[in-house]
Amino acid sequence: LNPPAVTYTRHPAPDFWYEFYEKRFIFAKQFVDLLTSPPLLKMSEEEAPRASSPPSEPEQPAVKKSRTYKGMTAALEKLGPDDLSNFYCADEVFSNRIGESTEANVAQWVETSDGKVHHLDKDMNIDQLRKLCRQLGIRLNSNTNKFMCRKRIADQKNYDLVVLPKHNVQPRTDEARATNTLLLAVNVVFGSAFIHRFKHVNDAKNRVDQETRNFCDHFWSDAALELNVDCGGDDDDEHCPDEKLLIINPTGDKHIVKYLEEHKTINLRDSNQMTTDALKKNILLMFEVRRLMKHSITQSGTHNSNAYNFLDGALNKVAGAKTLSKIGMYYFYMRCEEHDDIDSCFQPFLDSKIRGSTHDTGDTGDSSLTPEGVPSTINCNKSNENEIRMKGLDALIEMSVQTTQLVTEITKNNESSLAEQQRYNAEVTVERKNNNRLLASIEIAKALGDIDLLKKILEEQQQEEIDK
């Protein structure tokens, strides 16, 4: 049998072959012969010979060049959000990402307090522009270029000086907006629409609450939804009543009055959004600060009933309370003073047997968490729950009375014991003085050799013992 003949087919030359033989200056005939030879046709690209190029130099490790920061002048360092009016802005043509020419309003130059004009594009580098944006309260990404920095400054100026005044809102710093948000949250939970549910949010839950899904989380979510309603500039909006947007100070507290005088442009419409968890966390945190303030006021050795004087100490001691606004925390404290039973509703370790019920004790049968009310079949359960609650409260009152009586008796016993001890000490002191006087008289009589005086002293001593 003859083996089958081996046939070779021509294939188009790969691109790397052209580059290889173009450098070797091979004639066309030799090039074709090499391509059609069997050994070369069976070689892969990895096995193909490489061009005899000069050896490349070893790669050197890349050296990261550090950019030196050029500081700004003292006048530029002083620029802040209140100086946006000193920036001059104008339209400028630029190419966007897809290559189209677009006009945008960007900041051109700024005049500082020393009277100098600084061109943002020519006189400042990217580091200085980014730092200037942070001074103005503008947040930037790490890859923001100079043009976008100037555009953000122009946008911020237009927002603060044009957009906000249209809605009768003054530009605010982050700190002022956080204070407004906290004050607005206090107004919401103490408002007429939420105060009843707010007092019963920690009540014991029973089967009816499970069936009607009356959970405390519903209160916090509803309050957060009311807090985040955008009132805008419409004063007649039904979602923005006066009790929500005004600082309520029925007692005329001097600290709140002073804050309102110093911040006459305060506007609770200019506030941040707050999630349900954030609202619940802040309210419970303020209750913890309030308990510490009340404890400091009643502590032994404290002769000051002004809660404002204990505010700083409580904010520093409670974990996480430093983020709270000082005036917002004090405003919450004063709003709590309007309700005598508010502290008992938020005790941290209240036993479930003496907790309140989510249902009213009256005959209406309405639920304190839902306006729809509850079925009449649970009236019998109400009386049992109220009876258990009253028994627990009676036990606490009786225990408190007994403790007070015990403390009073111990105090009286201590006072009588102290008086008896003082009387005994006085008698011992007198007797000691008499003995010393008697011994001195005897020594004198001995020294003088006076027998009559010794007899007289002895008779007086015997007579005193007889009188006793």
C-alpha positions as a Markdown table, in Angstrom:
| # | Residue | x | y | z |
|---|---|---|---|---|
| 1 | Leu | 0.0 | 0.0 | 0.0 |
| 2 | Asn | 1.3 | 3.3 | -1.0 |
| 3 | Pro | 1.0 | 6.0 | 1.7 |
| 4 | Pro | -1.2 | 8.9 | 0.8 |
| 5 | Ala | 0.5 | 11.8 | -0.7 |
| 6 | Val | 1.1 | 14.7 | 1.6 |
| 7 | Thr | -0.4 | 17.9 | 0.1 |
| 8 | Tyr | 0.3 | 21.4 | 1.3 |
| 9 | Thr | -2.0 | 24.3 | 0.8 |
| 10 | Arg | -1.1 | 27.9 | 0.6 |
| 11 | His | -2.4 | 30.1 | 3.4 |
| 12 | Pro | -2.4 | 33.9 | 3.5 |
| 13 | Ala | 0.7 | 35.2 | 5.4 |
| 14 | Pro | 0.0 | 36.4 | 8.9 |
| 15 | Asp | 0.6 | 40.1 | 9.7 |
| 16 | Phe | 3.6 | 39.4 | 11.9 |
| 17 | Trp | 5.5 | 37.7 | 9.0 |
| 18 | Tyr | 5.3 | 40.9 | 6.9 |
| 19 | Glu | 6.8 | 42.9 | 9.7 |
| 20 | Phe | 9.5 | 40.3 | 10.3 |
| 21 | Tyr | 10.7 | 39.9 | 6.7 |
| 22 | Glu | 10.4 | 43.6 | 5.9 |
| 23 | Lys | 13.1 | 44.3 | 8.4 |
| 24 | Arg | 15.4 | 41.5 | 7.0 |
| 25 | Phe | 15.3 | 42.9 | 3.4 |
| 26 | Ile | 14.4 | 39.5 | 1.8 |
| 27 | Phe | 13.6 | 39.3 | -1.9 |
| 28 | Ala | 10.1 | 38.4 | -3.0 |
| 29 | Lys | 11.1 | 35.0 | -4.4 |
| 30 | Gln | 12.8 | 34.0 | -1.2 |
| 31 | Phe | 9.9 | 35.3 | 0.7 |
| 32 | Val | 7.4 | 33.1 | -1.2 |
| 33 | Asp | 9.6 | 30.0 | -1.0 |
| 34 | Leu | 9.9 | 30.4 | 2.8 |
| 35 | Leu | 6.1 | 30.8 | 3.1 |
| 36 | Thr | 5.4 | 27.6 | 1.1 |
| 37 | Ser | 8.0 | 25.4 | 2.8 |
| 38 | Pro | 6.4 | 22.7 | 5.0 |
| 39 | Pro | 8.4 | 23.4 | 8.2 |
| 40 | Leu | 7.3 | 26.9 | 8.4 |
| 41 | Leu | 3.7 | 26.2 | 7.6 |
| 42 | Lys | 3.5 | 23.9 | 10.6 |
| 43 | Met | 5.0 | 26.4 | 13.0 |
| 44 | Ser | 2.7 | 28.4 | 15.3 |
| 45 | Glu | 3.0 | 32.0 | 16.1 |
| 46 | Glu | 4.8 | 31.2 | 19.4 |
| 47 | Glu | 7.4 | 29.1 | 17.6 |
| 48 | Ala | 8.0 | 31.5 | 14.8 |
| 49 | Pro | 11.4 | 33.2 | 14.8 |
| 50 | Arg | 11.5 | 36.7 | 16.1 |
| 51 | Ala | 13.1 | 39.6 | 14.3 |
| 52 | Ser | 16.7 | 40.2 | 15.3 |
| 53 | Ser | 16.1 | 43.5 | 16.9 |
| 54 | Pro | 18.6 | 45.1 | 19.3 |
| 55 | Pro | 18.2 | 44.0 | 22.9 |
| 56 | Ser | 15.9 | 46.3 | 24.8 |
| 57 | Glu | 17.0 | 48.0 | 27.9 |
| 58 | Pro | 15.6 | 46.6 | 31.2 |
| 59 | Glu | 12.5 | 48.4 | 32.4 |
| 60 | Gln | 13.1 | 50.8 | 35.2 |
| 61 | Pro | 10.5 | 51.0 | 38.0 |
| 62 | Ala | 8.1 | 53.9 | 37.6 |
| 63 | Val | 8.9 | 56.7 | 39.9 |
| 64 | Lys | 5.7 | 58.5 | 41.2 |
| 65 | Lys | 6.2 | 62.2 | 41.1 |
| 66 | Ser | 4.9 | 64.0 | 44.0 |
| 67 | Arg | 3.2 | 67.3 | 43.3 |
| 68 | Thr | 4.0 | 70.1 | 45.6 |
| 69 | Tyr | 1.0 | 72.1 | 46.9 |
| 70 | Lys | 1.2 | 75.8 | 46.4 |
| 71 | Gly | -0.5 | 77.6 | 49.2 |
| 72 | Met | -3.1 | 80.3 | 48.8 |
| 73 | Thr | -2.9 | 83.9 | 50.1 |
| 74 | Ala | -4.4 | 84.8 | 53.4 |
| 75 | Ala | -7.2 | 86.7 | 51.7 |
| 76 | Leu | -8.2 | 83.6 | 49.7 |
| 77 | Glu | -8.0 | 81.4 | 52.9 |
| 78 | Lys | -10.7 | 83.6 | 54.5 |
| 79 | Leu | -13.3 | 83.1 | 51.7 |
| 80 | Gly | -16.4 | 81.3 | 52.8 |
| 81 | Pro | -20.1 | 80.7 | 51.9 |
| 82 | Asp | -20.9 | 84.3 | 52.7 |
| 83 | Asp | -18.5 | 85.6 | 50.1 |
| 84 | Leu | -20.1 | 84.0 | 47.0 |
| 85 | Ser | -21.3 | 87.5 | 45.9 |
| 86 | Asn | -17.6 | 88.4 | 45.3 |
| 87 | Phe | -17.3 | 85.9 | 42.5 |
| 88 | Tyr | -17.9 | 87.0 | 38.9 |
| 89 | Cys | -19.4 | 84.4 | 36.6 |
| 90 | Ala | -19.9 | 84.4 | 32.9 |
| 91 | Asp | -20.8 | 82.0 | 30.1 |
| 92 | Glu | -18.0 | 80.0 | 28.6 |
| 93 | Val | -17.9 | 77.5 | 25.6 |
| 94 | Phe | -16.5 | 74.1 | 26.3 |
| 95 | Ser | -16.6 | 70.6 | 24.7 |
| 96 | Asn | -18.5 | 67.9 | 26.5 |
| 97 | Arg | -17.7 | 64.2 | 26.6 |
| 98 | Ile | -19.2 | 63.5 | 23.2 |
| 99 | Gly | -17.3 | 66.4 | 21.5 |
| 100 | Glu | -20.2 | 68.8 | 21.3 |
| 101 | Ser | -19.7 | 72.5 | 22.0 |
| 102 | Thr | -21.8 | 73.7 | 24.9 |
| 103 | Glu | -22.1 | 76.9 | 26.9 |
| 104 | Ala | -22.0 | 76.9 | 30.7 |
| 105 | Asn | -21.9 | 79.6 | 33.3 |
| 106 | Val | -18.6 | 79.3 | 35.2 |
| 107 | Ala | -16.8 | 81.5 | 37.8 |
| 108 | Gln | -14.2 | 83.7 | 36.1 |
| 109 | Trp | -12.5 | 85.7 | 38.9 |
| 110 | Val | -13.0 | 86.7 | 42.6 |
| 111 | Glu | -12.2 | 89.9 | 44.4 |
| 112 | Thr | -10.8 | 89.4 | 47.9 |
| 113 | Ser | -10.9 | 91.6 | 51.0 |
| 114 | Asp | -7.5 | 93.1 | 50.2 |
| 115 | Gly | -8.9 | 94.5 | 46.9 |
| 116 | Lys | -7.0 | 92.1 | 44.6 |
| 117 | Val | -8.6 | 90.2 | 41.7 |
| 118 | His | -7.7 | 86.5 | 41.3 |
| 119 | His | -8.5 | 84.8 | 38.0 |
| 120 | Leu | -9.5 | 81.2 | 38.9 |
| 121 | Asp | -8.3 | 79.7 | 35.6 |
| 122 | Lys | -5.0 | 81.5 | 35.3 |
| 123 | Asp | -3.8 | 82.3 | 38.8 |
| 124 | Met | -4.9 | 79.1 | 40.6 |
| 125 | Asn | -4.0 | 75.5 | 40.1 |
| 126 | Ile | -6.3 | 72.5 | 40.6 |
| 127 | Asp | -5.4 | 71.9 | 44.2 |
| 128 | Gln | -6.1 | 75.5 | 45.1 |
| 129 | Leu | -9.4 | 75.4 | 43.3 |
| 130 | Arg | -10.5 | 72.3 | 45.1 |
| 131 | Lys | -9.6 | 73.7 | 48.4 |
| 132 | Leu | -11.5 | 76.9 | 47.6 |
| 133 | Cys | -14.6 | 74.8 | 46.8 |
| 134 | Arg | -14.4 | 73.1 | 50.1 |
| 135 | Gln | -14.2 | 76.5 | 51.9 |
| 136 | Leu | -17.4 | 77.5 | 50.1 |
| 137 | Gly | -19.2 | 74.3 | 51.3 |
| 138 | Ile | -19.1 | 72.6 | 47.8 |
| 139 | Arg | -18.5 | 68.8 | 47.8 |
| 140 | Leu | -16.3 | 67.5 | 45.0 |
| 141 | Asn | -15.0 | 64.2 | 43.6 |
| 142 | Ser | -11.3 | 63.4 | 43.6 |
| 143 | Asn | -11.2 | 63.7 | 39.8 |
| 144 | Thr | -12.9 | 67.0 | 39.4 |
| 145 | Asn | -11.0 | 69.3 | 36.9 |
| 146 | Lys | -10.6 | 73.0 | 37.0 |
| 147 | Phe | -13.5 | 73.7 | 34.7 |
| 148 | Met | -15.9 | 71.7 | 36.8 |
| 149 | Cys | -14.7 | 73.4 | 39.9 |
| 150 | Arg | -15.5 | 76.8 | 38.4 |
| 151 | Lys | -18.8 | 75.6 | 37.2 |
| 152 | Arg | -19.8 | 74.3 | 40.7 |
| 153 | Ile | -18.9 | 77.7 | 42.2 |
| 154 | Ala | -21.2 | 79.4 | 39.7 |
| 155 | Asp | -24.0 | 76.9 | 40.4 |
| 156 | Gln | -23.7 | 77.4 | 44.1 |
| 157 | Lys | -23.8 | 81.2 | 43.7 |
| 158 | Asn | -26.9 | 81.0 | 41.6 |
| 159 | Tyr | -28.6 | 78.6 | 44.1 |
| 160 | Asp | -27.8 | 80.7 | 47.2 |
| 161 | Leu | -28.4 | 84.2 | 45.7 |
| 162 | Val | -31.2 | 83.5 | 43.1 |
| 163 | Val | -33.1 | 80.3 | 43.8 |
| 164 | Leu | -33.4 | 80.4 | 47.5 |
| 165 | Pro | -34.6 | 84.0 | 47.8 |
| 166 | Lys | -37.4 | 83.2 | 45.4 |
| 167 | His | -38.8 | 80.8 | 48.1 |
| 168 | Asn | -38.0 | 83.3 | 51.0 |
| 169 | Val | -35.3 | 81.0 | 52.2 |
| 170 | Gln | -31.9 | 82.2 | 53.3 |
| 171 | Pro | -28.7 | 80.1 | 52.5 |
| 172 | Arg | -27.7 | 77.9 | 55.4 |
| 173 | Thr | -24.6 | 76.1 | 56.4 |
| 174 | Asp | -24.6 | 72.3 | 57.2 |
| 175 | Glu | -24.6 | 73.0 | 60.9 |
| 176 | Ala | -27.6 | 75.4 | 60.6 |
| 177 | Arg | -29.6 | 72.9 | 58.5 |
| 178 | Ala | -28.9 | 70.1 | 61.0 |
| 179 | Thr | -30.2 | 72.4 | 63.8 |
| 180 | Asn | -33.3 | 73.1 | 61.8 |
| 181 | Thr | -33.9 | 69.4 | 61.1 |
| 182 | Leu | -33.7 | 68.6 | 64.8 |
| 183 | Leu | -36.0 | 71.4 | 65.8 |
| 184 | Leu | -38.5 | 70.3 | 63.1 |
| 185 | Ala | -38.3 | 66.7 | 64.4 |
| 186 | Val | -39.2 | 67.9 | 67.9 |
| 187 | Asn | -42.2 | 69.8 | 66.6 |
| 188 | Val | -43.4 | 66.8 | 64.6 |
| 189 | Val | -43.5 | 64.3 | 67.5 |
| 190 | Phe | -45.0 | 66.9 | 69.9 |
| 191 | Gly | -47.5 | 68.1 | 67.3 |
| 192 | Ser | -51.2 | 67.5 | 67.9 |
| 193 | Ala | -51.3 | 64.8 | 65.2 |
| 194 | Phe | -48.6 | 62.7 | 66.9 |
| 195 | Ile | -48.4 | 63.5 | 70.6 |
| 196 | His | -51.0 | 60.9 | 71.7 |
| 197 | Arg | -49.3 | 58.1 | 69.7 |
| 198 | Phe | -45.9 | 59.3 | 70.9 |
| 199 | Lys | -46.8 | 58.8 | 74.5 |
| 200 | His | -48.1 | 55.3 | 73.8 |
| 201 | Val | -45.3 | 54.1 | 71.5 |
| 202 | Asn | -43.7 | 52.0 | 74.3 |
| 203 | Asp | -46.9 | 50.5 | 75.6 |
| 204 | Ala | -47.2 | 46.7 | 75.9 |
| 205 | Lys | -48.5 | 45.1 | 72.7 |
| 206 | Asn | -51.3 | 42.4 | 72.9 |
| 207 | Arg | -53.1 | 40.2 | 70.4 |
| 208 | Val | -55.2 | 43.0 | 69.1 |
| 209 | Asp | -52.1 | 45.0 | 68.2 |
| 210 | Gln | -50.8 | 41.9 | 66.3 |
| 211 | Glu | -54.0 | 41.5 | 64.4 |
| 212 | Thr | -54.4 | 45.2 | 63.6 |
| 213 | Arg | -50.7 | 45.6 | 63.0 |
| 214 | Asn | -50.4 | 48.4 | 65.4 |
| 215 | Phe | -46.6 | 48.4 | 65.9 |
| 216 | Cys | -44.4 | 51.2 | 67.2 |
| 217 | Asp | -42.5 | 51.2 | 63.9 |
| 218 | His | -45.6 | 52.5 | 62.2 |
| 219 | Phe | -45.4 | 55.6 | 64.4 |
| 220 | Trp | -41.8 | 56.3 | 63.6 |
| 221 | Ser | -42.3 | 55.8 | 59.9 |
| 222 | Asp | -45.4 | 58.1 | 59.9 |
| 223 | Ala | -43.5 | 60.8 | 61.8 |
| 224 | Ala | -40.5 | 60.5 | 59.4 |
| 225 | Leu | -42.9 | 60.9 | 56.5 |
| 226 | Glu | -44.4 | 64.0 | 58.0 |
| 227 | Leu | -41.0 | 65.4 | 58.7 |
| 228 | Asn | -39.8 | 64.9 | 55.2 |
| 229 | Val | -42.8 | 66.6 | 53.6 |
| 230 | Asp | -41.5 | 69.5 | 51.5 |
| 231 | Cys | -43.3 | 72.7 | 52.6 |
| 232 | Gly | -41.6 | 74.9 | 50.0 |
| 233 | Gly | -42.7 | 78.5 | 50.1 |
| 234 | Asp | -46.5 | 78.0 | 50.5 |
| 235 | Asp | -47.6 | 79.1 | 53.9 |
| 236 | Asp | -51.1 | 77.8 | 53.5 |
| 237 | Asp | -50.0 | 74.2 | 52.8 |
| 238 | Glu | -52.1 | 71.8 | 55.0 |
| 239 | His | -49.0 | 69.7 | 55.7 |
| 240 | Cys | -47.1 | 72.7 | 57.2 |
| 241 | Pro | -49.2 | 74.1 | 60.1 |
| 242 | Asp | -47.8 | 76.7 | 62.4 |
| 243 | Glu | -47.1 | 74.2 | 65.2 |
| 244 | Lys | -44.7 | 72.4 | 62.8 |
| 245 | Leu | -42.7 | 75.4 | 61.5 |
| 246 | Leu | -42.7 | 77.8 | 64.5 |
| 247 | Ile | -40.5 | 77.6 | 67.7 |
| 248 | Ile | -43.1 | 77.1 | 70.5 |
| 249 | Asn | -42.0 | 78.7 | 73.8 |
| 250 | Pro | -45.1 | 79.2 | 76.0 |
| 251 | Thr | -43.0 | 79.8 | 79.2 |
| 252 | Gly | -40.9 | 82.5 | 77.5 |
| 253 | Asp | -37.6 | 80.7 | 78.4 |
| 254 | Lys | -34.8 | 83.2 | 78.1 |
| 255 | His | -32.3 | 80.8 | 76.4 |
| 256 | Ile | -34.7 | 80.1 | 73.6 |
| 257 | Val | -35.6 | 83.8 | 73.3 |
| 258 | Lys | -31.9 | 84.6 | 73.1 |
| 259 | Tyr | -31.4 | 82.0 | 70.3 |
| 260 | Leu | -34.3 | 83.4 | 68.3 |
| 261 | Glu | -32.9 | 87.0 | 68.6 |
| 262 | Glu | -29.5 | 85.9 | 67.4 |
| 263 | His | -30.9 | 83.8 | 64.6 |
| 264 | Lys | -33.8 | 86.0 | 63.3 |
| 265 | Thr | -33.7 | 84.4 | 59.8 |
| 266 | Ile | -34.3 | 80.9 | 61.2 |
| 267 | Asn | -36.6 | 78.9 | 58.9 |
| 268 | Leu | -37.6 | 75.3 | 59.6 |
| 269 | Arg | -38.5 | 74.9 | 55.9 |
| 270 | Asp | -34.8 | 74.7 | 55.2 |
| 271 | Ser | -34.1 | 71.3 | 56.7 |
| 272 | Asn | -32.6 | 68.0 | 55.7 |
| 273 | Gln | -34.4 | 64.7 | 55.0 |
| 274 | Met | -34.3 | 62.1 | 57.9 |
| 275 | Thr | -34.9 | 58.4 | 57.7 |
| 276 | Thr | -37.1 | 56.5 | 60.1 |
| 277 | Asp | -34.2 | 54.9 | 61.9 |
| 278 | Ala | -32.4 | 58.3 | 62.2 |
| 279 | Leu | -35.5 | 59.9 | 63.7 |
| 280 | Lys | -36.1 | 57.2 | 66.3 |
| 281 | Lys | -32.4 | 57.2 | 67.2 |
| 282 | Asn | -32.2 | 60.9 | 67.8 |
| 283 | Ile | -35.4 | 61.1 | 69.8 |
| 284 | Leu | -34.4 | 58.2 | 72.1 |
| 285 | Leu | -30.9 | 59.7 | 72.4 |
| 286 | Met | -32.4 | 63.0 | 73.5 |
| 287 | Phe | -34.5 | 61.2 | 76.2 |
| 288 | Glu | -31.2 | 59.7 | 77.5 |
| 289 | Val | -29.6 | 63.1 | 77.7 |
| 290 | Arg | -32.8 | 64.5 | 79.4 |
| 291 | Arg | -32.6 | 61.8 | 82.1 |
| 292 | Leu | -29.0 | 62.6 | 82.9 |
| 293 | Met | -29.8 | 66.3 | 83.1 |
| 294 | Lys | -32.7 | 65.7 | 85.5 |
| 295 | His | -30.4 | 63.5 | 87.6 |
| 296 | Ser | -27.7 | 66.2 | 87.7 |
| 297 | Ile | -30.3 | 68.7 | 88.9 |
| 298 | Thr | -31.5 | 66.6 | 91.8 |
| 299 | Gln | -28.0 | 65.3 | 92.8 |
| 300 | Ser | -26.8 | 66.1 | 96.3 |
| 301 | Gly | -24.6 | 69.2 | 96.4 |
| 302 | Thr | -26.3 | 70.8 | 93.4 |
| 303 | His | -28.0 | 74.1 | 94.2 |
| 304 | Asn | -29.1 | 75.1 | 90.7 |
| 305 | Ser | -32.4 | 74.2 | 89.0 |
| 306 | Asn | -31.6 | 75.7 | 85.6 |
| 307 | Ala | -31.4 | 72.8 | 83.2 |
| 308 | Tyr | -29.5 | 74.8 | 80.7 |
| 309 | Asn | -26.4 | 74.8 | 83.0 |
| 310 | Phe | -26.3 | 71.0 | 82.9 |
| 311 | Leu | -26.7 | 70.6 | 79.1 |
| 312 | Asp | -23.1 | 70.6 | 78.1 |
| 313 | Gly | -22.1 | 68.0 | 80.7 |
| 314 | Ala | -24.9 | 65.7 | 79.6 |
| 315 | Leu | -24.1 | 66.0 | 75.9 |
| 316 | Asn | -20.5 | 65.1 | 76.7 |
| 317 | Lys | -21.3 | 62.1 | 78.9 |
| 318 | Val | -23.9 | 60.4 | 76.7 |
| 319 | Ala | -22.4 | 58.4 | 73.9 |
| 320 | Gly | -23.2 | 59.8 | 70.5 |
| 321 | Ala | -24.9 | 62.9 | 71.9 |
| 322 | Lys | -22.2 | 65.3 | 70.7 |
| 323 | Thr | -23.8 | 65.2 | 67.2 |
| 324 | Leu | -27.0 | 66.8 | 68.6 |
| 325 | Ser | -27.5 | 70.5 | 68.4 |
| 326 | Lys | -27.3 | 72.2 | 71.8 |
| 327 | Ile | -30.4 | 74.4 | 71.2 |
| 328 | Gly | -32.2 | 71.5 | 69.6 |
| 329 | Met | -31.6 | 69.4 | 72.7 |
| 330 | Tyr | -32.7 | 72.2 | 75.1 |
| 331 | Tyr | -35.8 | 72.8 | 73.0 |
| 332 | Phe | -36.7 | 69.1 | 73.3 |
| 333 | Tyr | -36.2 | 69.3 | 77.1 |
| 334 | Met | -38.5 | 72.3 | 77.4 |
| 335 | Arg | -41.2 | 70.6 | 75.2 |
| 336 | Cys | -41.0 | 67.6 | 77.5 |
| 337 | Glu | -41.7 | 69.8 | 80.5 |
| 338 | Glu | -45.1 | 70.6 | 79.0 |
| 339 | His | -46.1 | 66.9 | 79.6 |
| 340 | Asp | -45.8 | 65.6 | 83.1 |
| 341 | Asp | -46.2 | 61.9 | 82.1 |
| 342 | Ile | -43.7 | 62.0 | 79.2 |
| 343 | Asp | -40.8 | 60.6 | 81.2 |
| 344 | Ser | -42.8 | 57.6 | 82.6 |
| 345 | Cys | -43.7 | 56.6 | 79.0 |
| 346 | Phe | -40.0 | 56.3 | 78.0 |
| 347 | Gln | -38.4 | 54.6 | 81.0 |
| 348 | Pro | -35.5 | 52.4 | 79.8 |
| 349 | Phe | -36.3 | 49.3 | 82.0 |
| 350 | Leu | -40.1 | 49.3 | 82.4 |
| 351 | Asp | -41.5 | 45.9 | 83.2 |
| 352 | Ser | -44.1 | 44.7 | 80.6 |
| 353 | Lys | -46.7 | 44.0 | 83.4 |
| 354 | Ile | -46.9 | 47.7 | 84.4 |
| 355 | Arg | -46.6 | 49.2 | 80.9 |
| 356 | Gly | -49.6 | 51.0 | 79.5 |
| 357 | Ser | -51.9 | 49.6 | 76.9 |
| 358 | Thr | -52.1 | 50.8 | 73.4 |
| 359 | His | -55.9 | 51.1 | 73.9 |
| 360 | Asp | -57.6 | 53.8 | 75.9 |
| 361 | Thr | -59.3 | 53.0 | 79.2 |
| 362 | Gly | -62.5 | 54.9 | 78.3 |
| 363 | Asp | -65.7 | 53.5 | 76.8 |
| 364 | Thr | -65.0 | 54.7 | 73.3 |
| 365 | Gly | -63.0 | 51.7 | 72.4 |
| 366 | Asp | -60.7 | 53.7 | 70.2 |
| 367 | Ser | -57.1 | 52.7 | 69.8 |
| 368 | Ser | -54.4 | 55.2 | 70.6 |
| 369 | Leu | -52.4 | 54.1 | 67.6 |
| 370 | Thr | -55.1 | 53.9 | 64.9 |
| 371 | Pro | -58.0 | 56.3 | 64.3 |
| 372 | Glu | -60.2 | 53.4 | 63.1 |
| 373 | Gly | -60.7 | 52.0 | 66.6 |
| 374 | Val | -60.8 | 48.3 | 67.8 |
| 375 | Pro | -63.6 | 45.7 | 68.0 |
| 376 | Ser | -65.9 | 45.7 | 71.0 |
| 377 | Thr | -65.0 | 42.0 | 71.7 |
| 378 | Ile | -61.8 | 43.1 | 73.4 |
| 379 | Asn | -63.4 | 45.2 | 76.2 |
| 380 | Cys | -63.0 | 42.3 | 78.6 |
| 381 | Asn | -59.3 | 42.1 | 77.9 |
| 382 | Lys | -59.0 | 45.8 | 78.5 |
| 383 | Ser | -60.3 | 45.5 | 82.1 |
| 384 | Asn | -57.9 | 42.7 | 82.8 |
| 385 | Glu | -54.9 | 44.6 | 81.5 |
| 386 | Asn | -55.9 | 47.8 | 83.3 |
| 387 | Glu | -56.3 | 45.8 | 86.6 |
| 388 | Ile | -52.8 | 44.3 | 86.2 |
| 389 | Arg | -51.4 | 47.7 | 85.5 |
| 390 | Met | -53.1 | 49.3 | 88.5 |
| 391 | Lys | -51.9 | 46.4 | 90.8 |
| 392 | Gly | -48.3 | 47.0 | 89.7 |
| 393 | Leu | -48.6 | 50.7 | 90.2 |
| 394 | Asp | -50.1 | 50.2 | 93.7 |
| 395 | Ala | -47.2 | 47.9 | 94.6 |
| 396 | Leu | -44.7 | 50.5 | 93.5 |
| 397 | Ile | -46.5 | 53.2 | 95.5 |
| 398 | Glu | -46.7 | 51.0 | 98.7 |
| 399 | Met | -43.0 | 50.1 | 98.3 |
| 400 | Ser | -42.1 | 53.8 | 98.0 |
| 401 | Val | -44.1 | 54.7 | 101.2 |
| 402 | Gln | -42.5 | 51.9 | 103.2 |
| 403 | Thr | -39.1 | 53.0 | 102.1 |
| 404 | Thr | -39.8 | 56.6 | 103.1 |
| 405 | Gln | -41.0 | 55.5 | 106.5 |
| 406 | Leu | -37.9 | 53.3 | 107.1 |
| 407 | Val | -35.6 | 56.2 | 106.1 |
| 408 | Thr | -37.5 | 58.5 | 108.5 |
| 409 | Glu | -37.2 | 56.1 | 111.4 |
| 410 | Ile | -33.5 | 55.6 | 110.8 |
| 411 | Thr | -33.0 | 59.3 | 110.7 |
| 412 | Lys | -34.8 | 59.8 | 114.0 |
| 413 | Asn | -32.8 | 57.0 | 115.7 |
| 414 | Asn | -29.6 | 58.5 | 114.5 |
| 415 | Glu | -30.6 | 61.9 | 115.9 |
| 416 | Ser | -31.5 | 60.5 | 119.3 |
| 417 | Ser | -28.3 | 58.4 | 119.4 |
| 418 | Leu | -26.3 | 61.5 | 118.6 |
| 419 | Ala | -27.9 | 63.6 | 121.4 |
| 420 | Glu | -27.3 | 60.8 | 123.9 |
| 421 | Gln | -23.7 | 60.5 | 122.9 |
| 422 | Gln | -23.2 | 64.3 | 123.3 |
| 423 | Arg | -24.8 | 64.3 | 126.8 |
| 424 | Tyr | -22.6 | 61.4 | 128.0 |
| 425 | Asn | -19.5 | 63.1 | 126.6 |
| 426 | Ala | -20.4 | 66.3 | 128.6 |
| 427 | Glu | -20.8 | 64.3 | 131.9 |
| 428 | Val | -17.5 | 62.5 | 131.4 |
| 429 | Thr | -15.8 | 65.8 | 130.8 |
| 430 | Val | -17.2 | 67.4 | 134.1 |
| 431 | Glu | -16.3 | 64.3 | 136.1 |
| 432 | Arg | -12.8 | 64.4 | 134.8 |
| 433 | Lys | -12.4 | 68.0 | 135.7 |
| 434 | Asn | -13.6 | 67.3 | 139.3 |
| 435 | Asn | -11.2 | 64.5 | 139.7 |
| 436 | Asn | -8.3 | 66.6 | 138.5 |
| 437 | Arg | -9.3 | 69.3 | 141.0 |
| 438 | Leu | -9.5 | 66.8 | 143.9 |
| 439 | Leu | -6.1 | 65.3 | 143.1 |
| 440 | Ala | -4.6 | 68.8 | 143.0 |
| 441 | Ser | -6.0 | 69.7 | 146.4 |
| 442 | Ile | -4.7 | 66.5 | 148.0 |
| 443 | Glu | -1.2 | 67.1 | 146.6 |
| 444 | Ile | -1.2 | 70.6 | 148.0 |
| 445 | Ala | -2.3 | 69.4 | 151.5 |
| 446 | Lys | 0.5 | 66.7 | 151.4 |
| 447 | Ala | 3.1 | 69.3 | 150.5 |
| 448 | Leu | 2.0 | 71.6 | 153.4 |
| 449 | Gly | 1.5 | 68.8 | 155.9 |
| 450 | Asp | -1.9 | 70.0 | 156.7 |
| 451 | Ile | -3.8 | 67.1 | 158.3 |
| 452 | Asp | -7.0 | 69.1 | 158.8 |
| 453 | Leu | -7.2 | 70.0 | 155.1 |
| 454 | Leu | -6.9 | 66.4 | 154.1 |
| 455 | Lys | -9.7 | 65.4 | 156.5 |
| 456 | Lys | -11.9 | 68.2 | 155.1 |
| 457 | Ile | -11.3 | 67.0 | 151.5 |
| 458 | Leu | -12.1 | 63.4 | 152.5 |
| 459 | Glu | -15.4 | 64.5 | 154.2 |
| 460 | Glu | -16.4 | 66.5 | 151.1 |
| 461 | Gln | -15.7 | 63.6 | 148.9 |
| 462 | Gln | -17.8 | 61.2 | 151.1 |
| 463 | Gln | -20.7 | 63.7 | 151.2 |
| 464 | Glu | -20.7 | 64.0 | 147.3 |
| 465 | Glu | -20.9 | 60.2 | 147.0 |
| 466 | Ile | -23.8 | 60.2 | 149.5 |
| 467 | Asp | -25.7 | 62.9 | 147.5 |
| 468 | Lys | -25.3 | 60.8 | 144.3 |
